[in-house]
Amino acid sequence: MPVLGNITFYAEDPRRLAHFWSDVFGYPRLEWEDPMKADLLASGLTESDLAKRALAEDPEGKGPRLYFHHADTPKRGRNRIHLDVQAVSGRVPTREELDAEKDRLVGLGAEVVRLVDRPWGPWPEVYYQLRDPEGNEFCLQ
């Protein structure tokens, strides 16, 4: 059965965006370090190649692995896919928890687009639509 590998973002500044998402998920900020860096350079990649790529990875392998590749052009228009980030694990957050996590993400560089607070059939729908530092939309629920 296939499994999800990377979630890949094209980015104007891959390192900066990888660090933002690492901070969102509480991952360590990764850099290309030896021995991996030496292996990549020995395989024919250049320092310039490495500067055009970055990643955010859960050291325990439980959370999503995000890969960032340099974009040739700026982002235009709305994402065709986006991430939904849970404010707390395993349950619906209180409004205070949702707002506190929104404030933390804004402090990291996210921008609030809007708050959605309405019913969706029999279920309440409460979440923030946000943008990361390069304008990629994501939701905090």
C-alpha positions as CSV (number, residue, x, y, z in Angstrom):
1,M,0.0,0.0,0.0
2,P,1.4,3.4,-0.9
3,V,2.1,5.9,1.9
4,L,2.5,9.7,1.9
5,G,6.1,10.7,1.4
6,N,6.7,14.4,1.3
7,I,4.3,17.3,1.1
8,T,6.2,19.6,-1.3
9,F,6.1,23.4,-1.4
10,Y,7.6,25.6,-4.1
11,A,9.1,28.6,-2.3
12,E,11.0,31.8,-3.1
13,D,13.1,31.2,0.0
14,P,13.0,27.5,0.8
15,R,15.1,27.7,4.0
16,R,13.0,30.5,5.5
17,L,9.7,28.7,4.7
18,A,11.1,25.4,6.1
19,H,12.0,27.1,9.3
20,F,8.5,28.6,9.6
21,W,6.8,25.2,9.2
22,S,9.3,23.6,11.5
23,D,8.4,26.2,14.1
24,V,4.6,25.6,13.5
25,F,5.0,21.8,14.2
26,G,7.7,22.1,16.8
27,Y,10.3,20.3,14.6
28,P,14.0,21.2,14.9
29,R,15.2,23.7,12.3
30,L,17.2,21.6,9.9
31,E,20.2,22.6,7.9
32,W,22.3,20.6,5.3
33,E,24.9,19.2,7.6
34,D,27.6,16.5,7.4
35,P,27.6,13.7,6.7
36,M,24.5,14.3,4.5
37,K,25.8,17.5,3.1
38,A,29.2,15.9,2.2
39,D,27.4,13.0,0.6
40,L,25.1,15.3,-1.5
41,L,28.1,17.5,-2.6
42,A,30.1,14.3,-3.5
43,S,27.2,13.1,-5.6
44,G,27.5,16.1,-7.8
45,L,25.1,18.6,-6.2
46,T,26.5,22.1,-5.6
47,E,26.1,24.6,-2.8
48,S,23.7,26.4,-5.0
49,D,21.6,23.3,-5.4
50,L,21.4,22.9,-1.6
51,A,20.4,26.5,-1.2
52,K,17.4,25.9,-3.4
53,R,16.1,23.1,-1.2
54,A,15.1,22.6,2.5
55,L,13.0,20.4,4.6
56,A,11.0,20.3,7.8
57,E,10.9,16.8,9.4
58,D,9.5,15.3,12.6
59,P,12.5,13.7,14.3
60,E,10.2,10.9,15.5
61,G,8.8,10.3,12.1
62,K,5.2,10.7,13.2
63,G,4.3,14.0,11.7
64,P,4.3,15.1,8.1
65,R,7.6,15.6,6.2
66,L,7.6,18.9,4.3
67,Y,10.0,19.5,1.4
68,F,10.7,22.9,0.0
69,H,12.1,23.5,-3.5
70,H,12.9,26.9,-5.1
71,A,10.2,28.4,-7.3
72,D,11.1,30.0,-10.6
73,T,8.2,32.5,-10.2
74,P,6.3,34.1,-7.4
75,K,3.1,32.4,-6.2
76,R,0.0,33.7,-7.9
77,G,-3.6,32.9,-7.1
78,R,-5.1,30.5,-4.6
79,N,-3.6,27.2,-3.6
80,R,-5.2,24.1,-5.2
81,I,-4.4,22.2,-2.0
82,H,-3.8,23.3,1.5
83,L,-2.9,22.0,4.9
84,D,-5.4,21.9,7.8
85,V,-3.4,22.3,11.1
86,Q,-5.0,21.0,14.3
87,A,-4.6,23.6,17.2
88,V,-4.6,20.7,19.7
89,S,-4.1,17.0,19.3
90,G,-6.9,14.5,19.6
91,R,-9.8,16.8,20.2
92,V,-11.6,19.9,19.2
93,P,-9.9,22.9,20.7
94,T,-11.7,25.4,22.9
95,R,-12.1,28.9,21.4
96,E,-9.4,30.1,23.7
97,E,-7.0,27.4,22.6
98,L,-7.7,28.1,18.9
99,D,-7.1,31.9,19.4
100,A,-3.9,31.3,21.4
101,E,-2.5,29.0,18.6
102,K,-3.6,31.5,16.0
103,D,-1.7,34.2,17.9
104,R,1.4,31.9,18.1
105,L,1.4,31.3,14.4
106,V,1.0,35.0,13.6
107,G,4.0,35.6,15.9
108,L,5.9,33.1,13.7
109,G,5.0,35.1,10.5
110,A,1.6,33.8,9.5
111,E,-1.1,36.2,8.3
112,V,-4.8,35.9,9.2
113,V,-7.1,35.9,6.2
114,R,-10.4,35.4,8.1
115,L,-12.2,33.6,10.9
116,V,-14.9,31.1,9.7
117,D,-17.5,30.5,12.4
118,R,-20.7,29.0,11.1
119,P,-22.6,25.7,11.1
120,W,-22.0,23.1,8.5
121,G,-25.1,21.0,8.6
122,P,-25.3,19.6,12.1
123,W,-21.7,20.4,13.0
124,P,-20.1,23.7,14.0
125,E,-17.4,24.9,11.7
126,V,-14.8,27.2,13.4
127,Y,-11.4,27.7,12.0
128,Y,-8.9,30.4,10.9
129,Q,-7.8,30.7,7.3
130,L,-4.2,31.9,7.4
131,R,-1.3,32.4,5.0
132,D,2.3,31.4,5.6
133,P,5.1,33.9,5.0
134,E,5.0,33.2,1.2
135,G,1.2,33.4,0.9
136,N,0.3,29.7,0.9
137,E,-3.1,29.3,2.5
138,F,-3.7,26.9,5.4
139,C,-6.4,26.5,8.0
140,L,-6.1,26.3,11.7
141,Q,-8.9,24.3,13.3
